[in-house]
Amino acid sequence: MASATTAPPPPGNLRRIVAASLIGTTIEWYDFFLYGSAAALVFNKLFFPDSDPLVGTLLSFLTYAVGFAARPLGALVFGHYGDRLGRKKLLVLSLLLMGGATFAIGLLPTHASIGTAAPVLLTVLRLVQGFALGGEWGGAVLLVSEHGDARRRGFWASWPQTGAPAGQLLATGVLSLLTALLSDAAFGSWGWRVPFLLSGVLVIVGLWIRLSVDESPVFQQALAQAEARKADRAGEAEKLPLVSVLRHHWRDVLVAMGARMAENISYYVITAFILVYATTSADVSKQTALNAVLIASAVHFVVIPAWGALSDRIGRRPVYLVGAVGVGLWMFPFFSLIDTGGFGNLLLAVTVGLVLHGAMYAPQAAFFSEMFATRMRYSGASIGAQFASVAAGAPAPLIATALLSDYGSSTPIALYVIAAAVLTVVAVAAAEETRHRDLADVALPSGADADRTVAGAEDARAV
């Protein structure tokens, strides 16, 4: 029952697993965030040129949100096959889909060339991106969680989470470099395509690393047990992972969704909407705003493993609650600092916001992994995380931009994030602490005797 009984894997093997998950999540988040930054900076002019500038930004953010709409479908499909076939195969597929869609965006004709077909094609490729990312996150964090040293699961599982700031750092860094080197005309004409085309090179590197790692031993053990039970029952089929999740883990799914609200909304307000707010309301240049996000993302990358390690010492819930409460309290100072127009204040606002966000994001991987049984863990963690993204991250920049357009003030936007923080505090406070759970001890059987053993297995998981 206690995680301390689980022997850690060889350090070299674990580092390779972490590297495979991290490089993949970095590439996929690079692709995903690159789109968000481009939506804020140039897509309104390239694909929606006939609209008012702010309306064009709203429309480009709408295509940005479409990617989130596809993430639950990706979570369902990848979760189903990831729980049936394994984590590794599905992670390779998600990387190929995401990289291919991003590379194709770099080749896409604009509205000036093919008219309304351009935003339609852009939306289709964004759907593919969202579908791939919906399956990526669950597999990446599970591969590390199920391989890693159980006593330091929070620390090791937080490393795939650093793929988000690393991808943000890479995407923002490339865009910042290009905007610094190119004129606005050159960047709008062809420069914006370069970061999307670079994705093709990154995908090759990511595939080479991911193909070199082994499947999760916890999953392999659970699969062998499931096959043995199937043979004992004369070929009786297992229930679908989704059915099992909703039957045995519906409460955990709701907790995961609630926990994601403040984390997801605050992140996209701080990193995506900030490019709109700082340039339109605070009279900050595009380059200055990008530089602030760039530096803050580097700090974010560093603090995530530290928060993850702290969750191994004091628990997932306390660290998560610090982040949720902190983000809620920071929102009014956040916008006040940006309104001064100074780079130092802008940098402070974004950096503190991302440090507090990291307190939620770091323990999330281990927290969600520890909620679900092995043969439904990919589905459960992915569904809880990605269904929440539709209500949280997907509309966040859109809602924030609309509130700014309607009220001309940051106050409604701050209240919007605070409301999300309250929801997250309630969800996490209602959850059980999971830090001491052993992932190998929560492999619930499926079939006729599942109901009889659920209660016992859940007791064995309890802290």
N, C-alpha and C positions, 0 to 999 in steps of 0.2 A: 504494500500500500504506500509506504513512504517512498518518496522519490530518491532518498538517499540510498536505497537498496539497489538502484539501477547502476550498473557499472558503466563508466564513461568509455566511449570509443577511443581508439588511438588518436592522439592529437593531430597527426598529419592528415588522417582520413577526415576528421571533423573539419579541419581548416579547408580542405578541398571541397567538402560539401557546402560549407558556408560561402566559399568563393563562387561556386557554381550558382547558388541561389542569388547571391548579391549581384553578380555580373548580369544575370538575366533580368532581375527586377530593375536594375539601373537602366538597362537598355529599354525595357518596356515603359518605365516611367519617363525616360528621356523622350521617347516617341509621344507619349500621352501629353506630357507637359509642354513639349514643343508646339503642339497644336494649340494649347491654351494660350501660350504667349503670342503666337502668331495671330490667334483670333482677336486678341486685345490690341495688337499693333498694326496689322496689315490686311487681314482677311476682310474687314469691313469695306475696304477700298477695292480689293481685287475681285471679290465674289458678290458684293452687294453695293455696287457703285452708285446706284440710283437713289439710295436712301440718304436721309439726314445722317450726319456722322454718328450721333449717339444711337439712332435707330439702327444704323448699319452695325454698330458694335453689339447691340442687343441681338441682331440676327446672327452674327458670327458666334456669339456666345450660345445661341440656340443650337447651332450645329455642334458646338462644343458639348452641350448638355446631352445631345443625342448619343454620344459615346457612352455616357453613364447609363442611358436607357437600355443599351445592349449588354451591360455588365451582368445583370441578373440572369439573362439567358446563358451567358458564358459560364456563370457560376453553376447553373443547373446542369449544363452539358458536360463541362469539364469535371464538376464534382461527381457526377454519376460515373463517368468512365475512369476518373482518378481513383474512386473507391473500388472499382471493379478491376481495373487493369494495372494500377500503380501510379505513383506521383511523377516519375521521371518521364515517361512517354508523353504525358499530357503537357509537361513543361516545355518539352522540345517543340511540340505543335504550337503552343501559345506564342513562343518566341518567333516562329516562322510567320505566323499570321500577323502579329503586330509589326514586325520588321517589313514584311511585304507591303502592308497597307501604308505605312509611313513613307517608304521609298516611292510608292505610287503617287502619293500626294505631292512629292517633289517634282513629279513629271506632269502634273495636272494642268491642263489649259485653264485660263482664267475666264471671267465673264466677258472680257473684251474680245476673246477669241471664239468662244462657242456659246455665248449667251447664258440662258438659264440652265443649260445642261451642266455648267461648271459647278454651281452650288449643289446640284443634285448628286453629281459624282463625288463631290467633297463629303457630302452627308453619308453616302454609301461607305466610303473608305473610313469615315469616322465610326460608323457602326461596326466595321470589322475590328478596328482598334479597341473599341469598348468590349466586344465579345471576347477578344483575346485576353484583355486585362482582367476581365471577370473570372477567368480561369487561372490566371497567372498567380495571383496573390496567395490563394489557398494552398496551391501546390508548393510554392517556394517556401512558405513559412513552415509547412508540415514536413518537408524534406529535412529541414534543419532540426525542427522540434523532435522528430522521431529518430533522428540519428544522435542527437546531442546528449551531453552529460545532463542528466535530470536535475542535478543540484544547481546547475548554472543555466537552466533552460531559458530563463528570461533574458540573460545576457546573449547567449548564442542565437536565439530566435529573433532577437532585435536587429541582428545584422542584415537580414533581408529587408527589414523596414528602412534601413539606411539607403536602400535603393531609391526611395522616393526623393529625399534631399539630394542624393547623388545625381539622379536623373534631372532634377530641377536645376542643380548646379551646372550640369553639363549643357542642358538645353539653354539656360539663361546665359551661360558663359559664351557659347557659340553665337547666340543672337547678339549679345553685348559686343563681342569682338567685331562682328559683321557691321553692326550699326555704327561702331566707332571708325571702321576702315572705309565704309562705303557711304556715298551720298544717299539722301532719302530716295532720290530717283533710281539709283542703281539697286538699292536694297528692295524697293518696290517692284522693280522690273525683273530681276533675276536672283538677287542676293538671298531672298527669303527661302529659295529652293535648296540652297546648299546644306543647311542643317538636316533637312528631310532626306536628302540623298546620302548623307553620311551614315544614316541608319543601316544601310546595306552592309557597310564594312563592320559595324558594331555587331550585327546579327551573326556574321561569320565567326567572330571571336567568341560570342556567347554560346553558339552551338558547339564549338570545339570543346569548351569547358564543360558544358552540361552533359554531353555525351560520354564524358570520362568518369562520371560518378555512378555509384551503385544505388539500387532501389532501397527505400526505407526498410530496415530490418523489422521494425514494428509492424509495418503493413504486410510484409512477407509472412510473418508469423500468423497474423490475423487471417490472411488469405488461406494459409494451409489449414488452420482450424475450421474455417468456413467450408473448405472443400471436404474435410473429414466429416463434418456434420451433414453435409449434403449427401455423402455416400451412405452414412448411417440411416438417412431417411429415404433411401431408395430414389435419389435424384430429385428430391423436392427442392424447388428453386428458392433462392434467397429473395426476400422482399427488396424492392427498389430502394436505394439509399435515401432518396428523397422521402419516400413513405415512412421509412424507419426514423428519419430525422424529425419529421412532423409528429410522429407518434410518441417517440421517447424523449425528444430534446426540444420540444416546441418552446418551453420556457427559456432555454439557453439561447435559442434563435432570437427571441424577443429582447433578451438582455444584450446580446451582441449588437442588434440593430439600434437599441437605445444608446449603447456605449459609443456607437459610431457617429451620432448626430453632431455633438460639439466638435469632435476630432475632425470630421470631414468638412463641415461648414466653415469652421475657423480657418482650416488650411487653405481653402480656395479663396476665401476673402483676403487672407494675408498675402498669398502669393500670386493669384490671378487678378482678382478685382483691384488690388493695389495699383496695378499698372494703369487702370482706367482712372481711379480716384486721384492718384498723385498727379497725373498729367492734366486732368480736366478741372479739378477743384483746388488743388494746391499749387498749380502753376509750376510743377516740377518737370524737368525734361525727361523724355523717354529713356535716355541713357542713364540719367541719375537714378531713376526708379529701378531699372534693370540691375545697376550696380549694387543697390541696397539689397535686393532680393538675392543676388549672387553671393554677397558676403554672409548674409544671414543664413543662407542654405548651407554654407560651409560649417557654420556654428551648429546648425541643426544636425548635420551629419555626425558631428563629434559627440553631442550630448545624448543622442538616442541610445547607444550602447551603455552609457553611464546610467541612464534611467532604467534600462533593462536589468543591469546588474543590481541596482537598488531594489527592484521588484523581487529579486531572488532573496534578498535579506529581510524585507519588511512586508512583502506581499504584492500581488498585482493590484488589488483594489485601492490601497492607500496611495500608491503612486498615480494611478489613473485619476483618482479624485483630486489630487493636487493639480493636475493638468486641467481638468474640467473647470474647477472653481477659479483657477488662475486665469484661464482664457476669458471667462466671463467678466472677471474684475478688470482685466486689462483693456477691454474694448474701448471705453471712453478715453483713457490716456492714449491708446493707440492712435485714434483719429486726431486727437488734439495735437500730438507730436507731429503728425504728418502735415497738419494745417499750417504749421509754422513755416514750411517750405525749405527748411534747412536739411542738408544731407545727413548731418549727425543725428538729428532728431528722427528723421525717416529711418535711418539704419537702426537706431535704438528701438523704435516701435516694432519693426519687422523682426528683429533678432529676439527680443523678449517674447513676442508672440509665438515664434517658432520654438523657442526653448520650452515654453509652457505646453505647446502642442506636442512636443516630443515626450512629455510625461504621460500623455495618453497613448501616443503611437507606439512607443517602445514596448510596453508590457502587453500590448494588444495581441501580438502574434502568439506568445505563450498562453495568455489568458484564454483566447478563443480556442486554441488547440486543446487545452486541458478540459474544455467543456464537453467535448464530443467523443463518442466511442470510435475506435480505429476504422471500422468498416463503413462508417458514415461521417468520418471526421472531415474529409475533403468537402463533401456536400454541405455539412452543417456549418463549418467555418466560412465557406464561400458564400452560402446563402445569407447567413447573418450579416456578413460584411458588405456584400454587393447589393442586396436588396435595400439596405439602408442608404447606399450611395445614390439611389434614384431620388429619394426624398431629401437627401442632405447635400452631397457635393455637386450633383447634377445641376440643380437650379440655383446654387449659391451665388455664382457670379451674375447670373441672370436677374435674380431677385435683388441683389445688392445694386446692380446698375439701374434697375427699374425704380427702386426706392430713391436713389440719388436723382434720377430724372424727374420723379414726381414731387419730391420734397426739397430737393436742393440742399440737403443736410445729411450729415453722417449719423445723426442721432437714431433714426429708424434702423439703420444698418447695425449699429451697436446693439440695439435692443433685440434685433433678430438673432445675433450670435449669442447674446445672453440667454434668450429663451431656449436655444439649443443646448447651452451649457446646463441649464436646469434639468432638461430631459435626461441628459447623460448622467448627472449626479444621481437622479432618482433610479435610473437603470442599474448603475454600478453599485449603489448602496443596497439594492435589492438582490444582488448576485452573491453567490457563495465564493469564498476565497478558494483558489485552485492551486496555489503554489506547491502544495505537497502531493499532488496527484501524480501517480505513475501512469504514463500513457499506455503501457502494456497491460495494465489491470482494468482498463475500461472498454475492452473489446466485447461489446454486447453481442450475443448470438441472435440470429434472426430465425424466424420460423415459429413453430407452434409453441415452443417453450420460452419464447422471448419475454413475454409478460411476467412469467414466474421469476425470471432471473434479473429483471431490470432493477427491482428494488434492492436486491442484494448487491448487485454491481455498483449501484449508486452509493450504497452505504460504504462499500470498499473504497470508493473514490473520495469520500468526504474527508475534510480536514480534521 
